[in-house]
Amino acid sequence: MSLSEFSIIEEFFTSKSNAGLCPIVGIGDDCAVLDVPADKQLAVSTDTLVEGVHFLPKSDPELLGHKVLAVNLSDLAAMGATPAWASLAITLPSIDKAWLSLFSKGFFSLAKRHSLQLIGGDTTRGPLSITVNIMGLLPKHQRLTRAGAQLGDGIYVSGFIGNAGLGLKNARAGGFDARDKDLLSYLKPNPKITLGQALLNVASSCIDISDGLSADLNHILKASGVGATVWHEELPLTHSVRQNIEEVGDVLWPYSTGDDYELCFTMPDAAYKGIQEKLAPYQISKIGVIERQKGLRIKMATGEVATLNKGYDHFNVE
Amino acid sequence: MSLSEFSIIEEFFTSKSNAGLCPIVGIGDDCAVLDVPADKQLAVSTDTLVEGVHFLPKSDPELLGHKVLAVNLSDLAAMGATPAWASLAITLPSIDKAWLSLFSKGFFSLAKRHSLQLIGGDTTRGPLSITVNIMGLLPKHQRLTRAGAQLGDGIYVSGFIGNAGLGLKNARAGGFDARDKDLLSYLKPNPKITLGQALLNVASSCIDISDGLSADLNHILKASGVGATVWHEELPLTHSVRQNIEEVGDVLWPYSTGDDYELCFTMPDAAYKGIQEKLAPYQISKIGVIERQKGLRIKMATGEVATLNKGYDHFNVE
């Protein structure tokens, strides 16, 4: 006898995260019931990953379990929120116990690290896709948003840019090498939860880099009603990404690749000086400045300026 | 130029529900931010509908927009919760403005009726499927759950059973007739929100009938650690469903059909007498009794007893 929908949920997804805020009613009823502490607000986000669009066919299920949660945690990081609860809606062509076991291993390993509780889900039959709905907590009246960047604010990014895009390129070329750090950036992103928390009440705007630096920074610019110049030479690039720029012959390549899940944020120079030491572990780079003139300008050392007012689009770009 | 992901969300899904609890941050940032009133708990549920599994290919988009929200509202109804917020994750093979316009019309028409606010979403490319994550509010320390049915409690259902299943059968047979009330039951279910609210603090257990009466009542029995007898002749059946039973020659047919989205609940007879008048608009029928002996028994007028310990299963049944 094949497994029923109900035993899937029970077997693979019940009570594996034992840290964090326990739901009053958890998995197994029509709804979960949650108590939001009186001094907190709820931050909520949803992201879907579809096979063949957001991840390659026959992806490693354990890495996929990690990634689907990581991209949702990254949305909480961008708001400065602390992870609390998640629901998992998983559509599968058929039941594969080995696949489910590995997927749930990857999912719960990351959930546990962030004291996140799985509070519900739905298992359906169909082409493979996974939707996570994530909920985090914010102190009342505090949050990071895309709106709020002010003239003269510095523009900052954490970590390095373009590595996940390079990893995807390597994966497509068939180069699955466990020692490939770029591939690991793509397959196993590390959401910047504690960085987001550290930026609460300090950064004037924040976003996570999921669609690519130019697309995501443009979201900040649009929401804040401002423009920006990025100094190309200040962009934090690893040797491998610099090499790839030479190979493809496109200096703007790292601006258009997604999946980095670093944070991009703005604040006045004085504010940055105040928390520079606290932010040291996150390898923060100042890459530009907020300006009155709308649009995103990339300024090269040669004095040349490129305009990048668009980014990756799920429907327009393969 | 085709529409971008961002303009889809903006064009079809922003600020169309103007009633209800406004989010502090709504659609368009990395997360929505919500204030849960201090005297309330949050009820949360997720349901996915996949084309070809949960709805027929080429379904009417306006009815689909209604249905995907209705099945999620029904989960809130089963907990006694009041609708507040929802997120919509929609996966589409390609952008079809006419389809999106009709889908959002159906979705928002029902959302408005329940003062529900759309607070976020994700639009991705892939085989058509829709996931809604819904959030409702409950007074602190109050909720209906599947657990709690007690020995001797009556078993009640609202409305009629089997009509949606018959509607699906008619639709599959190609009988799209706008006057077919069974088809309408299937395509445009009416979630029993006010009934669920009326049952808070009164019913000992509650579930919505989505997978079929036998499957859903079995969930109550299992969660409550009890068994039940249902008196077949008390099942509320319309003339059309009675006719279909004769056609298919299976008296148990209405127990296995899903999608009714009526409520099934339990309570002592004395409690029912106390709210019988209040429940009159919902056409409540007492169909059986909770017993110590595990399992679900269907008792016929002939004295014959059938045992139904299983129900519809997304992976086992076509």
Boltz contact constraints between the chains, C-beta under 6 A:
constraints:
  - contact:
      token1: [A, 2]
      token2: [B, 316]
      max_distance: 6.0
  - contact:
      token1: [A, 4]
      token2: [B, 313]
      max_distance: 6.0
  - contact:
      token1: [A, 5]
      token2: [B, 313]
      max_distance: 6.0
  - contact:
      token1: [A, 5]
      token2: [B, 314]
      max_distance: 6.0
  - contact:
      token1: [A, 5]
      token2: [B, 315]
      max_distance: 6.0
  - contact:
      token1: [A, 25]
      token2: [B, 145]
      max_distance: 6.0
  - contact:
      token1: [A, 29]
      token2: [B, 145]
      max_distance: 6.0
  - contact:
      token1: [A, 29]
      token2: [B, 146]
      max_distance: 6.0
  - contact:
      token1: [A, 30]
      token2: [B, 75]
      max_distance: 6.0
  - contact:
      token1: [A, 30]
      token2: [B, 78]
      max_distance: 6.0
  - contact:
      token1: [A, 30]
      token2: [B, 79]
      max_distance: 6.0
  - contact:
      token1: [A, 31]
      token2: [B, 43]
      max_distance: 6.0
  - contact:
      token1: [A, 31]
      token2: [B, 44]
      max_distance: 6.0
  - contact:
      token1: [A, 31]
      token2: [B, 45]
      max_distance: 6.0
  - contact:
      token1: [A, 31]
      token2: [B, 75]
      max_distance: 6.0
  - contact:
      token1: [A, 31]
      token2: [B, 79]
      max_distance: 6.0
  - contact:
      token1: [A, 32]
      token2: [B, 44]
      max_distance: 6.0
  - contact:
      token1: [A, 33]
      token2: [B, 41]
      max_distance: 6.0
  - contact:
      token1: [A, 33]
      token2: [B, 43]
      max_distance: 6.0
  - contact:
      token1: [A, 33]
      token2: [B, 143]
      max_distance: 6.0
  - contact:
      token1: [A, 34]
      token2: [B, 42]
      max_distance: 6.0
  - contact:
      token1: [A, 35]
      token2: [B, 41]
      max_distance: 6.0
  - contact:
      token1: [A, 36]
      token2: [B, 36]
      max_distance: 6.0
  - contact:
      token1: [A, 36]
      token2: [B, 42]
      max_distance: 6.0
  - contact:
      token1: [A, 38]
      token2: [B, 38]
      max_distance: 6.0
  - contact:
      token1: [A, 41]
      token2: [B, 33]
      max_distance: 6.0
  - contact:
      token1: [A, 41]
      token2: [B, 35]
      max_distance: 6.0
  - contact:
      token1: [A, 42]
      token2: [B, 34]
      max_distance: 6.0
  - contact:
      token1: [A, 42]
      token2: [B, 36]
      max_distance: 6.0
  - contact:
      token1: [A, 43]
      token2: [B, 31]
      max_distance: 6.0
  - contact:
      token1: [A, 43]
      token2: [B, 33]
      max_distance: 6.0
  - contact:
      token1: [A, 44]
      token2: [B, 31]
      max_distance: 6.0
  - contact:
      token1: [A, 44]
      token2: [B, 32]
      max_distance: 6.0
  - contact:
      token1: [A, 45]
      token2: [B, 31]
      max_distance: 6.0
  - contact:
      token1: [A, 46]
      token2: [B, 87]
      max_distance: 6.0
  - contact:
      token1: [A, 46]
      token2: [B, 89]
      max_distance: 6.0
  - contact:
      token1: [A, 46]
      token2: [B, 120]
      max_distance: 6.0
  - contact:
      token1: [A, 46]
      token2: [B, 122]
      max_distance: 6.0
  - contact:
      token1: [A, 46]
      token2: [B, 133]
      max_distance: 6.0
  - contact:
      token1: [A, 47]
      token2: [B, 122]
      max_distance: 6.0
  - contact:
      token1: [A, 48]
      token2: [B, 89]
      max_distance: 6.0
  - contact:
      token1: [A, 48]
      token2: [B, 122]
      max_distance: 6.0
  - contact:
      token1: [A, 48]
      token2: [B, 124]
      max_distance: 6.0
  - contact:
      token1: [A, 50]
      token2: [B, 91]
      max_distance: 6.0
  - contact:
      token1: [A, 50]
      token2: [B, 124]
      max_distance: 6.0
  - contact:
      token1: [A, 50]
      token2: [B, 126]
      max_distance: 6.0
  - contact:
      token1: [A, 53]
      token2: [B, 125]
      max_distance: 6.0
  - contact:
      token1: [A, 53]
      token2: [B, 126]
      max_distance: 6.0
  - contact:
      token1: [A, 75]
      token2: [B, 30]
      max_distance: 6.0
  - contact:
      token1: [A, 75]
      token2: [B, 31]
      max_distance: 6.0
  - contact:
      token1: [A, 78]
      token2: [B, 30]
      max_distance: 6.0
  - contact:
      token1: [A, 79]
      token2: [B, 30]
      max_distance: 6.0
  - contact:
      token1: [A, 79]
      token2: [B, 31]
      max_distance: 6.0
  - contact:
      token1: [A, 87]
      token2: [B, 46]
      max_distance: 6.0
  - contact:
      token1: [A, 89]
      token2: [B, 46]
      max_distance: 6.0
  - contact:
      token1: [A, 89]
      token2: [B, 48]
      max_distance: 6.0
  - contact:
      token1: [A, 89]
      token2: [B, 131]
      max_distance: 6.0
  - contact:
      token1: [A, 91]
      token2: [B, 50]
      max_distance: 6.0
  - contact:
      token1: [A, 95]
      token2: [B, 315]
      max_distance: 6.0
  - contact:
      token1: [A, 120]
      token2: [B, 46]
      max_distance: 6.0
  - contact:
      token1: [A, 122]
      token2: [B, 46]
      max_distance: 6.0
  - contact:
      token1: [A, 122]
      token2: [B, 47]
      max_distance: 6.0
  - contact:
      token1: [A, 122]
      token2: [B, 48]
      max_distance: 6.0
  - contact:
      token1: [A, 124]
      token2: [B, 48]
      max_distance: 6.0
  - contact:
      token1: [A, 124]
      token2: [B, 50]
      max_distance: 6.0
  - contact:
      token1: [A, 124]
      token2: [B, 314]
      max_distance: 6.0
  - contact:
      token1: [A, 125]
      token2: [B, 53]
      max_distance: 6.0
  - contact:
      token1: [A, 125]
      token2: [B, 314]
      max_distance: 6.0
  - contact:
      token1: [A, 125]
      token2: [B, 315]
      max_distance: 6.0
  - contact:
      token1: [A, 126]
      token2: [B, 50]
      max_distance: 6.0
  - contact:
      token1: [A, 126]
      token2: [B, 53]
      max_distance: 6.0
  - contact:
      token1: [A, 127]
      token2: [B, 127]
      max_distance: 6.0
  - contact:
      token1: [A, 131]
      token2: [B, 89]
      max_distance: 6.0
  - contact:
      token1: [A, 131]
      token2: [B, 131]
      max_distance: 6.0
  - contact:
      token1: [A, 133]
      token2: [B, 46]
      max_distance: 6.0
  - contact:
      token1: [A, 133]
      token2: [B, 133]
      max_distance: 6.0
  - contact:
      token1: [A, 143]
      token2: [B, 33]
      max_distance: 6.0
  - contact:
      token1: [A, 145]
      token2: [B, 25]
      max_distance: 6.0
  - contact:
      token1: [A, 145]
      token2: [B, 29]
      max_distance: 6.0
  - contact:
      token1: [A, 146]
      token2: [B, 29]
      max_distance: 6.0
  - contact:
      token1: [A, 313]
      token2: [B, 4]
      max_distance: 6.0
  - contact:
      token1: [A, 313]
      token2: [B, 5]
      max_distance: 6.0
  - contact:
      token1: [A, 314]
      token2: [B, 5]
      max_distance: 6.0
  - contact:
      token1: [A, 314]
      token2: [B, 124]
      max_distance: 6.0
  - contact:
      token1: [A, 314]
      token2: [B, 125]
      max_distance: 6.0
  - contact:
      token1: [A, 315]
      token2: [B, 5]
      max_distance: 6.0
  - contact:
      token1: [A, 315]
      token2: [B, 95]
      max_distance: 6.0
  - contact:
      token1: [A, 315]
      token2: [B, 125]
      max_distance: 6.0
  - contact:
      token1: [A, 316]
      token2: [B, 2]
      max_distance: 6.0
